[in-house]
Amino acid sequence: MDIPKANVMEFNEDCWCCLRPSGTEPKIKFYIGVKGADKKEAENRLISLKSCLLQRIDNILN
């Protein structure tokens, strides 16, 4: 694939997403990270960001 090694998107509230092609397989890898005031808040943000990204990917593919 002829695409950049990484594409990082930073969101409000200390959330980020990085996607890149696998170097060994025909797939795209996603890495996401969040910060929160405590573990529970970070977990909730992670769930929300993951859900949003999966919905957007589904919209693109369908």
N, C-alpha and C positions, 0 to 999 in steps of 0.2 A: 504494500500500500504506500502511496506517496502522499502522506499526511504528516503534519508536525508531530514531534515526539510527545508533546503534552499540551493540553489546553486547560488552564485553570480559571475557573470562574469563582469570584468571591462575592458573597451575598451580604446583606445587612445582618447585624446581630452575630457577627463572628462565625459565619458558616461558609464553607467552601466545597467545591467539587472539582475534581481533576479527572479527565478522561484521556486515555491514550491507547494506541493499538498494542496488542500483545506482540512481543518480539518473536514468539515461537508458535503461536496459534492464530487462526483467522478469526479473531474476536477483539472486541474493545473492552478495556478494563476501566472500571469506575472506582474512584476513591473519594470518599466524602468525610468531612470532619466538621465538628461543631464545638462551641464552647458554651458553658452554662454556669450559672451562679453555684449550682450544685449538681451532683450526679443525675438526679431525677430530671432536672431542667435540661441537661445535655441530652439525656436519653429521649425526652419528648421532642427536642429539636431534631435529633437524628431521625426519629421515626417520621416526622413531618417532612423533612428534606428528602428522605428516601422515597416516601410516597409521592411527592411532587415530581421528582425526577422520573420515577417509573411511569407515572401518568403521562408525562411529556414524551417519553420514549414510545409508549404505546400509541399515542396520537400520531407520532411520526411514522410508525410502522404500519398503521392501519388506516 
